[in-house]
C-alpha cells in the first residue's frame, strides 16, 4: 500500500470518528429532518448540500467547531488526542504542521464545547 493510500484511509476513517464525536448525523442541523440517502452521501463526502425542508445550506463541518477550519479530519483527531494527553500547544502545532495560534484556538473551542463525545 502506498503512502498516499495509507493517508486516504486514515483521513476517511478519522472523518467518520470526528463526525460522530461532533454529533453530525444524516439530519439537518436546523430543522432536524432526515436527509435523503443521496444528500446524506453527499454530506459525508464533504459536499455542500441544501435541506429540501428548510433550505439550510452547509457541509458536515457547518455548525460544528470545525466551521471555517482548514484542519483535516486526521489533523483534528491527532490534535484532540495529543491535547488530551497533555502535549503542549507548540509541540502539537509542530507535529501537525500548523501555527500554534490554530492549536490554541481549537483548544479553546474544545474546552467550551457543548457536545464532544470522548474519543
One Martini backbone bead per residue (centre of mass of N, CA, C, O) as a GRO file, in nm:
protein
  119
    1UNK     BB    1   0.096   0.036   0.024
    2UNK     BB    2   0.077   0.354  -0.016
    3UNK     BB    3   0.102   0.654   0.133
    4UNK     BB    4  -0.154   0.772   0.004
    5UNK     BB    5  -0.348   0.542   0.088
    6UNK     BB    6  -0.304   0.567   0.390
    7UNK     BB    7  -0.405   0.858   0.415
    8UNK     BB    8  -0.693   0.807   0.305
    9UNK     BB    9  -0.776   0.610   0.525
   10UNK     BB   10  -0.729   0.796   0.764
   11UNK     BB   11  -0.917   1.026   0.674
   12UNK     BB   12  -1.181   0.862   0.644
   13UNK     BB   13  -1.189   0.742   0.936
   14UNK     BB   14  -1.165   1.013   1.094
   15UNK     BB   15  -1.421   1.146   0.991
   16UNK     BB   16  -1.618   0.956   1.130
   17UNK     BB   17  -1.525   1.009   1.418
   18UNK     BB   18  -1.571   1.318   1.417
   19UNK     BB   19  -1.868   1.321   1.344
   20UNK     BB   20  -1.957   1.165   1.596
   21UNK     BB   21  -1.828   1.356   1.813
   22UNK     BB   22  -2.004   1.613   1.689
   23UNK     BB   23  -2.301   1.501   1.602
   24UNK     BB   24  -2.306   1.405   1.314
   25UNK     BB   25  -2.569   1.352   1.080
   26UNK     BB   26  -2.857   1.272   0.862
   27UNK     BB   27  -2.943   1.564   0.969
   28UNK     BB   28  -3.068   1.860   1.006
   29UNK     BB   29  -2.950   2.117   1.213
   30UNK     BB   30  -3.217   2.292   1.199
   31UNK     BB   31  -3.490   2.080   1.154
   32UNK     BB   32  -3.418   1.751   1.175
   33UNK     BB   33  -3.435   1.640   0.903
   34UNK     BB   34  -3.401   1.380   0.707
   35UNK     BB   35  -3.198   1.289   0.476
   36UNK     BB   36  -3.139   1.182   0.196
   37UNK     BB   37  -2.931   0.955   0.070
   38UNK     BB   38  -2.793   1.146  -0.128
   39UNK     BB   39  -2.732   1.374   0.079
   40UNK     BB   40  -2.577   1.200   0.286
   41UNK     BB   41  -2.346   1.126   0.099
   42UNK     BB   42  -2.259   1.416   0.036
   43UNK     BB   43  -2.200   1.497   0.326
   44UNK     BB   44  -1.978   1.276   0.382
   45UNK     BB   45  -1.800   1.389   0.136
   46UNK     BB   46  -1.825   1.730   0.177
   47UNK     BB   47  -2.058   1.852   0.061
   48UNK     BB   48  -2.275   2.084  -0.038
   49UNK     BB   49  -2.599   2.130   0.103
   50UNK     BB   50  -2.969   2.109   0.081
   51UNK     BB   51  -3.250   2.149   0.243
   52UNK     BB   52  -3.578   2.064   0.146
   53UNK     BB   53  -3.733   2.195   0.396
   54UNK     BB   54  -3.541   2.477   0.500
   55UNK     BB   55  -3.269   2.555   0.322
   56UNK     BB   56  -3.028   2.458   0.432
   57UNK     BB   57  -2.669   2.534   0.413
   58UNK     BB   58  -2.401   2.280   0.394
   59UNK     BB   59  -2.177   2.100   0.585
   60UNK     BB   60  -2.051   1.892   0.820
   61UNK     BB   61  -1.896   2.148   0.954
   62UNK     BB   62  -2.131   2.287   1.001
   63UNK     BB   63  -2.208   2.370   1.324
   64UNK     BB   64  -1.907   2.344   1.415
   65UNK     BB   65  -1.578   2.375   1.527
   66UNK     BB   66  -1.487   2.342   1.204
   67UNK     BB   67  -1.575   2.598   1.115
   68UNK     BB   68  -1.331   2.738   0.898
   69UNK     BB   69  -1.144   2.509   0.900
   70UNK     BB   70  -0.827   2.353   0.770
   71UNK     BB   71  -0.847   2.101   0.908
   72UNK     BB   72  -0.821   1.791   0.910
   73UNK     BB   73  -0.943   1.513   1.046
   74UNK     BB   74  -0.669   1.397   1.136
   75UNK     BB   75  -0.562   1.649   1.273
   76UNK     BB   76  -0.792   1.674   1.481
   77UNK     BB   77  -0.750   1.402   1.612
   78UNK     BB   78  -0.462   1.451   1.704
   79UNK     BB   79  -0.522   1.700   1.870
   80UNK     BB   80  -0.707   1.569   2.076
   81UNK     BB   81  -0.512   1.352   2.181
   82UNK     BB   82  -0.268   1.529   2.258
   83UNK     BB   83  -0.416   1.720   2.456
   84UNK     BB   84  -0.528   1.496   2.643
   85UNK     BB   85  -0.205   1.409   2.699
   86UNK     BB   86  -0.044   1.700   2.749
   87UNK     BB   87   0.046   1.830   2.504
   88UNK     BB   88   0.187   2.094   2.391
   89UNK     BB   89   0.109   2.331   2.163
   90UNK     BB   90   0.379   2.345   2.006
   91UNK     BB   91   0.406   2.041   1.948
   92UNK     BB   92   0.142   2.007   1.801
   93UNK     BB   93   0.196   2.210   1.577
   94UNK     BB   94   0.451   2.074   1.466
   95UNK     BB   95   0.324   1.798   1.401
   96UNK     BB   96   0.085   1.929   1.210
   97UNK     BB   97   0.180   2.199   1.058
   98UNK     BB   98   0.092   2.443   1.246
   99UNK     BB   99  -0.014   2.697   1.413
  100UNK     BB  100  -0.041   2.773   1.747
  101UNK     BB  101  -0.304   2.940   1.718
  102UNK     BB  102  -0.476   2.709   1.614
  103UNK     BB  103  -0.453   2.527   1.861
  104UNK     BB  104  -0.562   2.730   2.070
  105UNK     BB  105  -0.836   2.771   1.937
  106UNK     BB  106  -0.924   2.471   1.952
  107UNK     BB  107  -0.892   2.439   2.256
  108UNK     BB  108  -1.117   2.639   2.331
  109UNK     BB  109  -1.344   2.494   2.180
  110UNK     BB  110  -1.322   2.227   2.334
  111UNK     BB  111  -1.363   2.342   2.627
  112UNK     BB  112  -1.659   2.483   2.522
  113UNK     BB  113  -1.810   2.240   2.452
  114UNK     BB  114  -2.118   2.093   2.449
  115UNK     BB  115  -2.029   1.858   2.233
  116UNK     BB  116  -1.799   1.580   2.305
  117UNK     BB  117  -1.702   1.293   2.238
  118UNK     BB  118  -1.522   1.051   2.350
  119UNK     BB  119  -1.210   0.916   2.207
   0.00000   0.00000   0.00000
